[in-house]
Amino acid sequence: MSQQTPEVEVESWVDIVKQKVSALRFGSVQIIVHEGRVTQVESTEKTRLSVEHLITQTRK
């Protein structure tokens, strides 16, 4: 009986994290670990609005 091999990793998780961090201006990168292995990398980007923009939008 042959063992199933995990999917071939094209990039290491460290490279993925570096790419996600460099692509963000404001936000977060979360690393999910399961049984001592990185299984998922998530990023959330924030869009910051200036105070002037907010004031202009509320006056319309």
BAFIFI-415118 format. One line per 4 residues: number of its first residue (from 0); their letters; for each residue z, y, x of C-alpha. Coordinates in steps of 0.02 Angstrom, whole numbers, padded with zeros to 5 digits, always signed. Example, Ala and Ser with C-alpha at 12.3 -4.5 7.8 and 13.67 -1.06 7.14 Angstrom:
BEGIN
0> AS> +00390:-00225:+00615 ~ +00357:-00053:+00684
***
This chain:
BEGIN
0> MSQQ> +00000:+00000:+00000 ~ -00051:+00167:+00075 ~ +00057:+00320:+00069 ~ -00011:+00472:-00019
4> TPEV> -00029:+00618:+00099 ~ +00018:+00793:+00042 ~ -00120:+00920:+00015 ~ -00193:+00983:+00177
8> EVES> -00113:+01149:+00217 ~ -00248:+01275:+00259 ~ -00121:+01406:+00310 ~ +00060:+01392:+00355
12> WVDI> +00184:+01469:+00234 ~ +00231:+01596:+00368 ~ +00051:+01659:+00372 ~ +00048:+01669:+00183
16> VKQK> +00209:+01772:+00182 ~ +00139:+01889:+00316 ~ -00019:+01916:+00213 ~ +00078:+01952:+00054
20> VSAL> +00196:+02074:+00141 ~ +00055:+02167:+00226 ~ -00036:+02184:+00058 ~ +00114:+02266:-00027
24> RFGS> +00164:+02448:-00025 ~ +00314:+02425:-00141 ~ +00371:+02258:-00205 ~ +00447:+02093:-00155
28> VQII> +00399:+01924:-00084 ~ +00501:+01774:-00138 ~ +00502:+01607:-00046 ~ +00545:+01454:-00151
32> VHEG> +00621:+01307:-00058 ~ +00642:+01130:-00126 ~ +00732:+00997:-00025 ~ +00718:+01099:+00134
36> RVTQ> +00531:+01134:+00119 ~ +00443:+01291:+00064 ~ +00353:+01245:-00096 ~ +00300:+01414:-00166
40> VEST> +00277:+01595:-00114 ~ +00276:+01730:-00248 ~ +00244:+01916:-00234 ~ +00278:+02056:-00356
44> EKTR> +00199:+02226:-00332 ~ +00278:+02385:-00400 ~ +00181:+02540:-00446 ~ +00281:+02696:-00412
48> LSVE> +00243:+02850:-00516 ~ +00283:+03023:-00452 ~ +00399:+03136:-00550 ~ +00256:+03259:-00577
52> HLIT> +00149:+03120:-00651 ~ +00288:+03069:-00770 ~ +00315:+03249:-00829 ~ +00128:+03274:-00857
56> QTRK> +00116:+03113:-00959 ~ +00263:+03156:-01073 ~ +00191:+03328:-01115 ~ +00029:+03257:-01185
***
